[in-house]
Amino acid sequence: MRPAAAIATVVACALASLVTSHCKAQTAEVLHWWTSKGESAAVRELAEAYRKAGGTWVDTAIAGGDNARNTAITRMLGGKPPTVAQFNATQQFHEVVDEGLLSDIDAVAKAQNWDAILPEPLRAFIKRDGKYYAAPVNIHNPSWFWYSKAVLAKAGVTAEPANMTEFFAALDKVKASGAIALALGGQNWQEAILFNTVLHASGGAELYRRFYGQTDGAVALTPEFKRVLAEFKRLKSYVDKGSPNRDWNVAAGMIIANRAGFQVIGDYVKGEFLAANKVAGKDYGCFPGFGAKAPYMIDGDVFVFPKPPKSAAAETTKAQMLFATVVTSREVQVAFNLKKGSIPIRADVDMASADLCTQLGLSALKDPSRHLPAPEQLASAEKNAAIGDAITKFWNTNQSVDDAARAFAKAAAIRI
C-alpha cells in the first residue's frame, strides 16, 4: 500500500471507530507532562480512546512542561524521537517545524475539515506553509480568577470584583478574615501568569499587545505600564510565606480546602476541582477577567509528530495519523475537555452539559474582539525568558517601580 493510501486507510478507520485487518494496532509512545491528579484523569480519556480505535498507547509522562519539551527535542535531535509529543502553541513550536523535525498531519486536517472548525487564532498558529504540523486538543486561557465561595462568604465579599480596585478590596476583606487572600505558586511561570493577567486586565489588551509585540521597549516606561507594575507588586502583600516554589496544583488545593480566597491560574485548574468533587457555582467561583468584555487569552496544548527513523517510518506514520484523528474527534474532544477543564478545539461539539466556568469560556470564544494571543505567540522564546526574569526579580526583591520599568523595557527590546 502506497503511503498516501495507507494514511487514508488509517484516518478512515479511526473516524469509523473500527478495527479491521487494515486497521491493526498501532503503537504510539506519547510523551507528555500531565502528571497532576486532574491532568491524569483527563489524559486517560485520550489513552482509552486511542486503544478503542485499535492503537497501543505507551505512556511517557515527564513532570514539567519545559522538562518534557526539552526531552522531546533532545530525542528528536538524537534520532530516537517519541511517536507523539505534547507541546504548546508557542514560537518554540515554530522553531521545531522550521528545523524540519516534524511530520505534517495535513491528511487528518483535511479529513476533519480543520480549516472550518478550528478558531482562527489557533488555526493560524499550528498551520505553517499551508500545512498542519500539530493536533490541538484544547484551548486554555491562563488568566482566570478562581475563588472559594465559603472563604469569600465568611469575609463578606458579596460580588465578583469588576476591576482592580474592587479586587484589592475583596483581597483586603479575605485577609482580614484570617484566610490567605491570594494562593500563589511562587514559581517564575506562575508569577508571569499573574503579571500578564494584571497587564491586560488593568492596562488593557492594547497595552499588553504593545509590550509583547513591539521591539523598542518604550511602552514599559509609560505611566500606564508603571501603574500596572505597582498593582502587580501590591499583590505580594496578599500572598503567604509558603508561596515560594509551591506547585500550581498545591495552590489550587488551598482554594479546595477553603484556606485561601483567590487564585489566578489557567482553566486547567478546574481538573483539580473536579478530582476533588467540587462543583462550580456551589463550592467555587470563576471569572475570566473583569467584566463581560474582558480580554480572553487563547493558549492551549497540542501534540506534535516527530519524523521517525526511516526503518520505522511506515508503522510510525500510521500510528501518528491514528492518534491525530482520535484525539481531535468530536466524542473525544468532549470527554477529554470536560475532565481537563479546558475548551474543545472544535466549534461543532455539544458542550451543553459543561459547567458555568466552561460556558463562560465558550461565550468568550464566540467573540473575536476578546481574543488575545499568549505571550509565547507574540514574542520569541528569548524575549519571553528575559521578561520572565524581569517579572521574577521585581516580584521577589525590593526593586523600585522605576528600576523595574527600565528592566522591563530592556527585556522587551529583545528581538521578537
Kinemage of the C-alpha trace (Angstrom):
@kinemage 1
@onewidth
@group {chain A} dominant
@subgroup {mainchain}
@vectorlist {calphas} color= white
{ca met a 1} P 0.000 0.000 0.000
{ca arg a 2} L 1.423 3.385 -1.005
{ca pro a 3} L 1.979 5.933 1.846
{ca ala a 4} L -0.930 8.185 0.862
{ca ala a 5} L -3.300 5.248 0.645
{ca ala a 6} L -2.069 3.857 3.943
{ca ile a 7} L -2.669 7.188 5.688
{ca ala a 8} L -6.132 7.473 4.187
{ca thr a 9} L -6.981 3.993 5.467
{ca val a 10} L -5.797 4.833 8.986
{ca val a 11} L -7.829 8.053 9.056
{ca ala a 12} L -10.915 6.277 7.768
{ca cys a 13} L -10.560 3.514 10.338
{ca ala a 14} L -10.227 5.946 13.211
{ca leu a 15} L -13.175 8.043 12.117
{ca ala a 16} L -15.310 4.920 11.839
{ca ser a 17} L -14.002 3.567 15.186
{ca leu a 18} L -13.354 0.204 13.543
{ca val a 19} L -10.517 -2.274 13.944
{ca thr a 20} L -10.218 -4.411 10.848
{ca ser a 21} L -7.468 -6.269 9.085
{ca his a 22} L -6.445 -2.914 7.582
{ca cys a 23} L -6.627 -1.198 10.993
{ca lys a 24} L -4.311 -3.305 13.108
{ca ala a 25} L -2.993 -1.960 16.394
{ca gln a 26} L -0.599 0.957 16.045
{ca thr a 27} L 1.854 1.583 18.880
{ca ala a 28} L 2.420 5.192 19.937
{ca glu a 29} L 4.815 6.342 22.630
{ca val a 30} L 3.177 9.517 23.928
{ca leu a 31} L 5.468 11.952 25.754
{ca his a 32} L 3.556 14.491 27.870
{ca trp a 33} L 3.690 16.458 31.129
{ca trp a 34} L 0.215 15.787 32.526
{ca thr a 35} L 1.044 14.356 35.944
{ca ser a 36} L -1.302 16.020 38.468
{ca lys a 37} L -4.434 14.245 39.658
{ca gly a 38} L -6.790 16.208 37.428
{ca glu a 39} L -4.479 16.037 34.413
{ca ser a 40} L -4.034 12.287 34.790
{ca ala a 41} L -7.792 11.772 34.760
{ca ala a 42} L -8.046 13.782 31.531
{ca val a 43} L -5.177 12.081 29.713
{ca arg a 44} L -6.725 8.695 30.466
{ca glu a 45} L -9.634 9.739 28.245
{ca leu a 46} L -7.215 10.153 25.328
{ca ala a 47} L -5.411 6.912 26.048
{ca glu a 48} L -8.608 4.887 26.294
{ca ala a 49} L -9.974 6.359 23.078
{ca tyr a 50} L -6.740 5.525 21.262
{ca arg a 51} L -6.905 1.949 22.491
{ca lys a 52} L -10.538 1.619 21.437
{ca ala a 53} L -9.552 2.763 17.953
{ca gly a 54} L -7.070 -0.083 17.759
{ca gly a 55} L -3.905 1.633 18.969
{ca thr a 56} L -1.444 0.799 21.736
{ca trp a 57} L -0.629 3.764 23.996
{ca val a 58} L 2.829 3.743 25.624
{ca asp a 59} L 2.826 6.450 28.294
{ca thr a 60} L 5.919 8.603 28.918
{ca ala a 61} L 4.944 11.245 31.475
{ca ile a 62} L 7.573 13.818 32.482
{ca ala a 63} L 6.712 16.390 35.136
{ca gly a 64} L 7.030 19.994 33.984
{ca gly a 65} L 6.363 21.432 30.542
{ca asp a 66} L 9.917 22.682 29.997
{ca asn a 67} L 11.381 19.336 31.006
{ca ala a 68} L 9.038 17.406 28.723
{ca arg a 69} L 9.575 19.652 25.700
{ca asn a 70} L 13.342 19.668 26.129
{ca thr a 71} L 13.362 15.883 26.423
{ca ala a 72} L 11.301 15.567 23.246
{ca ile a 73} L 13.612 17.901 21.298
{ca thr a 74} L 16.743 16.139 22.576
{ca arg a 75} L 15.351 12.794 21.470
{ca met a 76} L 14.391 14.185 18.050
{ca leu a 77} L 17.895 15.510 17.529
{ca gly a 78} L 19.354 12.233 18.777
{ca gly a 79} L 17.428 10.112 16.302
{ca lys a 80} L 15.218 8.397 18.891
{ca pro a 81} L 12.052 10.511 18.941
{ca pro a 82} L 8.796 9.575 20.663
{ca thr a 83} L 5.878 8.867 18.342
{ca val a 84} L 3.937 11.826 19.716
{ca ala a 85} L 4.990 14.698 21.983
{ca gln a 86} L 2.977 17.308 23.836
{ca phe a 87} L 3.791 20.935 23.046
{ca asn a 88} L 2.234 24.367 23.433
{ca ala a 89} L 1.263 26.751 20.656
{ca thr a 90} L 4.432 28.827 21.009
{ca gln a 91} L 7.298 30.221 18.971
{ca gln a 92} L 9.304 27.188 20.114
{ca phe a 93} L 6.881 25.003 18.159
{ca his a 94} L 7.542 27.092 15.057
{ca glu a 95} L 11.282 26.664 15.528
{ca val a 96} L 10.930 22.872 15.656
{ca val a 97} L 8.847 22.951 12.467
{ca asp a 98} L 11.397 25.185 10.738
{ca glu a 99} L 14.191 22.779 11.701
{ca gly a 100} L 12.389 20.056 9.763
{ca leu a 101} L 11.948 17.803 12.795
{ca leu a 102} L 8.194 17.257 12.462
{ca ser a 103} L 5.870 15.445 10.086
{ca asp a 104} L 2.739 17.236 8.935
{ca ile a 105} L -0.715 15.767 9.577
{ca asp a 106} L -2.492 17.505 6.744
{ca ala a 107} L -4.357 14.333 5.768
{ca val a 108} L -6.158 14.313 9.120
{ca ala a 109} L -6.803 18.056 8.987
{ca lys a 110} L -8.426 17.754 5.572
{ca ala a 111} L -10.485 14.710 6.579
{ca gln a 112} L -11.865 16.595 9.584
{ca asn a 113} L -12.111 19.987 7.838
{ca trp a 114} L -9.954 21.814 10.378
{ca asp a 115} L -9.957 24.939 8.216
{ca ala a 116} L -13.648 25.321 9.038
{ca ile a 117} L -13.930 24.025 12.617
{ca leu a 118} L -10.866 25.486 14.381
{ca pro a 119} L -10.819 29.011 15.866
{ca glu a 120} L -8.791 31.348 13.650
{ca pro a 121} L -6.015 32.195 16.184
{ca leu a 122} L -5.355 28.519 16.832
{ca arg a 123} L -5.626 27.510 13.185
{ca ala a 124} L -3.243 30.245 12.088
{ca phe a 125} L -0.635 29.234 14.623
{ca ile a 126} L -0.416 25.480 14.011
{ca lys a 127} L -0.547 25.807 10.224
{ca arg a 128} L 2.834 26.512 8.626
{ca asp a 129} L 3.403 26.999 4.918
{ca gly a 130} L -0.086 25.725 4.185
{ca lys a 131} L 0.192 22.512 6.234
{ca tyr a 132} L -0.827 21.483 9.750
{ca tyr a 133} L 2.041 20.334 11.953
{ca ala a 134} L 0.228 19.820 15.264
{ca ala a 135} L -3.002 18.323 16.559
{ca pro a 136} L -4.588 20.721 19.062
{ca val a 137} L -6.524 19.116 21.904
{ca asn a 138} L -7.788 22.060 23.936
{ca ile a 139} L -7.988 25.807 24.343
{ca his a 140} L -6.721 27.210 27.632
{ca asn a 141} L -6.926 30.736 28.975
{ca pro a 142} L -4.135 31.159 31.565
{ca ser a 143} L -5.743 34.266 33.078
{ca trp a 144} L -8.722 33.011 35.072
{ca phe a 145} L -9.680 34.133 38.574
{ca trp a 146} L -10.823 31.310 40.878
{ca tyr a 147} L -12.205 31.668 44.374
{ca ser a 148} L -13.560 29.739 47.327
{ca lys a 149} L -17.199 30.668 47.824
{ca ala a 150} L -17.022 29.701 51.502
{ca val a 151} L -13.989 31.897 52.176
{ca leu a 152} L -15.458 34.899 50.377
{ca ala a 153} L -18.806 34.493 52.126
{ca lys a 154} L -17.105 34.431 55.528
{ca ala a 155} L -15.107 37.530 54.590
{ca gly a 156} L -18.206 39.408 53.487
{ca val a 157} L -17.325 39.578 49.785
{ca thr a 158} L -20.735 39.513 48.133
{ca ala a 159} L -19.882 40.076 44.446
{ca glu a 160} L -17.152 39.205 41.980
{ca pro a 161} L -14.782 42.166 41.558
{ca ala a 162} L -15.224 44.120 38.325
{ca asn a 163} L -11.859 45.919 38.311
{ca met a 164} L -8.543 46.013 40.170
{ca thr a 165} L -9.868 48.437 42.807
{ca glu a 166} L -12.651 46.016 43.719
{ca phe a 167} L -10.223 43.093 43.563
{ca phe a 168} L -7.931 44.741 46.122
{ca ala a 169} L -10.954 45.499 48.317
{ca ala a 170} L -12.000 41.841 48.207
{ca leu a 171} L -8.450 40.700 48.995
{ca asp a 172} L -8.383 43.059 51.993
{ca lys a 173} L -11.599 41.526 53.350
{ca val a 174} L -10.342 37.975 52.920
{ca lys a 175} L -7.047 38.824 54.590
{ca ala a 176} L -8.858 40.492 57.496
{ca ser a 177} L -10.998 37.372 57.963
{ca gly a 178} L -7.885 35.317 58.729
{ca ala a 179} L -7.686 33.368 55.458
{ca ile a 180} L -4.901 33.609 52.886
{ca ala a 181} L -6.082 36.185 50.379
{ca leu a 182} L -4.197 35.023 47.266
{ca ala a 183} L -2.960 31.460 46.740
{ca leu a 184} L 0.108 31.668 44.524
{ca gly a 185} L 2.644 29.102 43.471
{ca gly a 186} L 5.911 31.008 43.736
{ca gln a 187} L 7.454 29.698 40.528
{ca asn a 188} L 8.527 32.008 37.737
{ca trp a 189} L 5.916 30.818 35.234
{ca gln a 190} L 3.110 31.307 37.761
{ca glu a 191} L 4.407 34.760 38.649
{ca ala a 192} L 4.384 35.543 34.916
{ca ile a 193} L 0.747 34.438 34.629
{ca leu a 194} L -0.180 36.759 37.482
{ca phe a 195} L 1.708 39.661 35.898
{ca asn a 196} L 0.212 39.119 32.436
{ca thr a 197} L -3.252 38.941 33.941
{ca val a 198} L -2.794 42.285 35.677
{ca leu a 199} L -1.267 43.720 32.500
{ca his a 200} L -4.258 43.061 30.261
{ca ala a 201} L -6.936 43.183 32.991
{ca ser a 202} L -5.836 46.576 34.266
{ca gly a 203} L -3.761 48.057 31.460
{ca gly a 204} L -5.933 46.711 28.663
{ca ala a 205} L -5.391 44.484 25.650
{ca glu a 206} L -3.672 47.229 23.643
{ca leu a 207} L -1.005 47.858 26.305
{ca tyr a 208} L -0.427 44.111 26.525
{ca arg a 209} L -0.038 43.789 22.736
{ca arg a 210} L 2.311 46.767 22.553
{ca phe a 211} L 4.528 45.408 25.306
{ca tyr a 212} L 4.943 41.943 23.811
{ca gly a 213} L 4.648 42.915 20.153
{ca gln a 214} L 6.909 45.965 19.902
{ca thr a 215} L 10.676 45.793 19.963
{ca asp a 216} L 11.852 49.122 21.370
{ca gly a 217} L 10.575 48.515 24.911
{ca ala a 218} L 9.490 52.142 25.314
{ca val a 219} L 5.978 51.153 26.379
{ca ala a 220} L 7.396 49.842 29.680
{ca leu a 221} L 8.446 53.380 30.601
{ca thr a 222} L 4.949 54.869 30.250
{ca pro a 223} L 2.800 55.883 33.243
{ca glu a 224} L 0.205 53.242 32.291
{ca phe a 225} L 2.753 50.447 32.441
{ca lys a 226} L 4.275 51.703 35.687
{ca arg a 227} L 0.785 51.666 37.229
{ca val a 228} L 0.451 48.011 36.207
{ca leu a 229} L 3.822 47.265 37.808
{ca ala a 230} L 2.718 48.921 41.055
{ca glu a 231} L -0.542 46.976 41.127
{ca phe a 232} L 1.264 43.724 40.420
{ca lys a 233} L 3.748 44.298 43.237
{ca arg a 234} L 0.944 45.282 45.620
{ca leu a 235} L -0.449 41.760 45.265
{ca lys a 236} L 2.643 40.428 47.041
{ca ser a 237} L 1.194 41.614 50.359
{ca tyr a 238} L -1.707 39.149 49.995
{ca val a 239} L 0.441 36.040 49.419
{ca asp a 240} L 1.512 33.772 52.284
{ca lys a 241} L 5.126 33.000 53.216
{ca gly a 242} L 4.826 29.422 51.937
{ca ser a 243} L 4.406 30.574 48.352
{ca pro a 244} L 7.984 30.164 47.024
{ca asn a 245} L 8.408 27.003 44.904
{ca arg a 246} L 4.820 25.902 45.513
{ca asp a 247} L 3.321 23.897 42.636
{ca trp a 248} L 0.185 25.256 40.977
{ca asn a 249} L -1.951 22.271 41.980
{ca val a 250} L -0.872 22.672 45.616
{ca ala a 251} L -2.019 26.297 45.452
{ca ala a 252} L -5.317 25.058 43.995
{ca gly a 253} L -5.602 22.741 46.982
{ca met a 254} L -5.684 25.823 49.208
{ca ile a 255} L -8.836 27.000 47.419
{ca ile a 256} L -10.319 23.491 47.552
{ca ala a 257} L -9.649 23.260 51.306
{ca asn a 258} L -11.106 26.762 51.905
{ca arg a 259} L -7.787 28.025 53.227
{ca ala a 260} L -7.423 30.770 50.609
{ca gly a 261} L -9.729 33.170 48.837
{ca phe a 262} L -8.436 33.636 45.279
{ca gln a 263} L -6.090 32.016 42.793
{ca val a 264} L -5.119 33.386 39.369
{ca ile a 265} L -4.211 30.493 37.073
{ca gly a 266} L -5.284 28.756 33.884
{ca asp a 267} L -8.535 26.877 33.473
{ca tyr a 268} L -6.651 23.573 33.685
{ca val a 269} L -7.010 24.064 37.444
{ca lys a 270} L -10.635 23.001 37.083
{ca gly a 271} L -9.432 19.437 36.637
{ca glu a 272} L -8.178 19.582 40.235
{ca phe a 273} L -11.554 20.841 41.436
{ca leu a 274} L -13.310 18.039 39.556
{ca ala a 275} L -10.965 15.433 41.004
{ca ala a 276} L -11.830 16.766 44.486
{ca asn a 277} L -15.584 16.542 43.709
{ca lys a 278} L -16.019 20.300 43.920
{ca val a 279} L -18.855 21.918 41.977
{ca ala a 280} L -18.591 25.193 40.071
{ca gly a 281} L -21.053 27.758 41.389
{ca lys a 282} L -21.502 25.859 44.642
{ca asp a 283} L -18.038 25.274 46.083
{ca tyr a 284} L -16.001 27.628 43.950
{ca gly a 285} L -16.485 30.507 41.548
{ca cys a 286} L -14.669 31.703 38.450
{ca phe a 287} L -14.402 34.643 36.081
{ca pro a 288} L -12.065 35.124 33.076
{ca gly a 289} L -11.127 38.720 33.755
{ca phe a 290} L -13.010 41.827 34.829
{ca gly a 291} L -16.305 42.455 33.066
{ca ala a 292} L -18.263 40.807 30.285
{ca lys a 293} L -15.848 42.023 27.603
{ca ala a 294} L -12.586 41.125 29.352
{ca pro a 295} L -9.738 40.045 27.047
{ca tyr a 296} L -9.629 36.254 26.695
{ca met a 297} L -6.169 34.800 26.132
{ca ile a 298} L -6.120 31.837 23.759
{ca asp a 299} L -3.455 29.286 24.560
{ca gly a 300} L -3.549 25.526 24.604
{ca asp a 301} L -1.936 22.142 24.322
{ca val a 302} L -1.051 20.475 21.053
{ca phe a 303} L 0.584 17.223 20.061
{ca val a 304} L 3.389 17.170 17.519
{ca phe a 305} L 4.607 14.254 15.441
{ca pro a 306} L 8.391 13.870 15.195
{ca lys a 307} L 9.801 12.474 11.986
{ca pro a 308} L 10.603 8.803 12.657
{ca pro a 309} L 13.761 6.917 11.699
{ca lys a 310} L 13.500 5.525 8.169
{ca ser a 311} L 13.415 1.968 9.473
{ca ala a 312} L 10.175 2.666 11.363
{ca ala a 313} L 8.636 5.286 9.080
{ca ala a 314} L 5.680 3.308 7.728
{ca glu a 315} L 4.320 1.983 11.027
{ca thr a 316} L 5.084 5.176 12.938
{ca thr a 317} L 3.258 7.325 10.391
{ca lys a 318} L 0.166 5.109 10.677
{ca ala a 319} L 0.260 5.394 14.477
{ca gln a 320} L 0.635 9.181 14.286
{ca met a 321} L -2.268 9.603 11.879
{ca leu a 322} L -4.481 7.378 14.007
{ca phe a 323} L -3.541 9.373 17.116
{ca ala a 324} L -4.235 12.754 15.487
{ca thr a 325} L -7.601 11.571 14.215
{ca val a 326} L -8.725 10.128 17.529
{ca val a 327} L -7.755 12.985 19.872
{ca thr a 328} L -9.409 15.640 17.684
{ca ser a 329} L -12.643 13.728 17.094
{ca arg a 330} L -15.931 15.124 18.456
{ca glu a 331} L -16.563 12.446 21.077
{ca val a 332} L -13.026 12.521 22.469
{ca gln a 333} L -12.898 16.313 22.480
{ca val a 334} L -15.952 16.453 24.717
{ca ala a 335} L -14.827 13.676 27.087
{ca phe a 336} L -11.278 14.991 27.432
{ca asn a 337} L -12.090 18.665 27.923
{ca leu a 338} L -14.834 18.009 30.453
{ca lys a 339} L -12.156 16.309 32.570
{ca lys a 340} L -9.369 18.778 31.753
{ca gly a 341} L -11.392 21.921 32.468
{ca ser a 342} L -10.498 23.422 29.099
{ca ile a 343} L -12.448 24.343 25.977
{ca pro a 344} L -12.684 21.965 22.982
{ca ile a 345} L -10.846 22.968 19.832
{ca arg a 346} L -13.955 22.287 17.756
{ca ala a 347} L -16.949 24.565 17.447
{ca asp a 348} L -19.122 21.670 16.241
{ca val a 349} L -19.433 19.770 19.543
{ca asp a 350} L -22.206 19.730 22.130
{ca met a 351} L -20.995 21.181 25.434
{ca ala a 352} L -24.437 21.764 26.946
{ca ser a 353} L -23.506 19.581 29.927
{ca ala a 354} L -20.437 21.694 30.771
{ca asp a 355} L -20.377 23.736 33.981
{ca leu a 356} L -20.718 27.502 34.258
{ca cys a 357} L -16.959 28.159 34.044
{ca thr a 358} L -16.686 26.327 30.732
{ca gln a 359} L -19.798 28.120 29.494
{ca leu a 360} L -18.127 31.462 30.250
{ca gly a 361} L -15.122 30.365 28.218
{ca leu a 362} L -17.277 29.185 25.325
{ca ser a 363} L -19.058 32.524 25.305
{ca ala a 364} L -15.734 34.388 25.168
{ca leu a 365} L -14.553 32.274 22.242
{ca lys a 366} L -17.598 33.339 20.241
{ca asp a 367} L -16.494 36.975 20.458
{ca pro a 368} L -13.344 37.522 18.333
{ca ser a 369} L -12.938 41.034 19.756
{ca arg a 370} L -11.998 39.451 23.089
{ca his a 371} L -9.341 37.088 21.706
{ca leu a 372} L -5.818 37.724 22.901
{ca pro a 373} L -2.682 35.784 21.843
{ca ala a 374} L -0.487 34.276 24.544
{ca pro a 375} L 2.915 35.963 25.103
{ca glu a 376} L 4.686 32.973 23.543
{ca gln a 377} L 2.715 33.540 20.337
{ca leu a 378} L 3.709 37.188 20.099
{ca ala a 379} L 7.386 37.071 21.023
{ca ser a 380} L 10.422 34.833 20.774
{ca ala a 381} L 11.492 32.411 23.470
{ca glu a 382} L 14.482 34.681 24.222
{ca lys a 383} L 12.286 37.727 24.726
{ca asn a 384} L 9.808 35.870 26.904
{ca ala a 385} L 12.627 34.452 29.013
{ca ala a 386} L 14.058 37.925 29.565
{ca ile a 387} L 10.645 39.304 30.510
{ca gly a 388} L 10.102 36.348 32.833
{ca asp a 389} L 13.384 37.107 34.591
{ca ala a 390} L 12.331 40.743 34.996
{ca ile a 391} L 8.990 39.687 36.465
{ca thr a 392} L 10.565 37.305 38.967
{ca lys a 393} L 13.207 39.804 40.082
{ca phe a 394} L 10.638 42.547 40.597
{ca trp a 395} L 8.289 40.223 42.494
{ca asn a 396} L 10.938 38.747 44.772
{ca thr a 397} L 13.134 41.766 45.564
{ca asn a 398} L 12.771 45.350 46.769
{ca gln a 399} L 13.338 46.720 43.268
{ca ser a 400} L 11.537 50.031 42.728
{ca val a 401} L 8.870 50.518 40.088
{ca asp a 402} L 11.115 52.877 38.115
{ca asp a 403} L 14.040 50.444 38.143
{ca ala a 404} L 11.699 47.603 37.212
{ca ala a 405} L 10.281 49.639 34.324
{ca arg a 406} L 13.773 50.099 32.908
{ca ala a 407} L 14.452 46.366 33.287
{ca phe a 408} L 11.164 45.502 31.551
{ca ala a 409} L 11.966 47.963 28.749
{ca lys a 410} L 15.338 46.301 28.193
{ca ala a 411} L 13.776 42.830 28.182
{ca ala a 412} L 11.059 43.891 25.746
{ca ala a 413} L 13.646 45.278 23.328
{ca ile a 414} L 14.953 41.792 22.568
{ca arg a 415} L 14.011 40.690 19.057
{ca ile a 416} L 10.544 39.240 18.537
